[in-house]
Amino acid sequence: MTKKGAGGAKRGATRGRGAKRGGSVRAKGAAASSTNASSANAPSNAVSPARRAAFEILRRVEEEGAFAAPLLASLSVELDPEDRALCHELVLGVLRRQLWLDRALAH
């Protein structure tokens, strides 16, 4: 009985962490499926607005020497909050890891 109780507690603790993650994943999945449903006529290889905006910002940073912060700030009108958050994460993540990515691509 003691082993089952301890195992159950352990599983419960694990389930608690997983439920937290699973809940957000389900929420994102639900949002993604509603987005997919609204763009059912779009080609399957279409690029999301967040990824397109992130690419444009990174291109301007690389080619024009632009600063990312003002470009990211200007997204408030163009993108919905979820796309804007994804764009921020993509741009800042790439810039944060740029040296590592450049080295990895060189090898």
Secondary structure, DSSP 8 states (H G I E B T S, - for coil): -HHHHHHHHHHHHHHHHHHHHHHHHHHHHHHHHHHHHHTTTS-TT---HHHHHHHHHHHHHHHH---HHHHHHGGGTTS-HHHHHHHHHHHHHHHHTHHHHHHHHH-
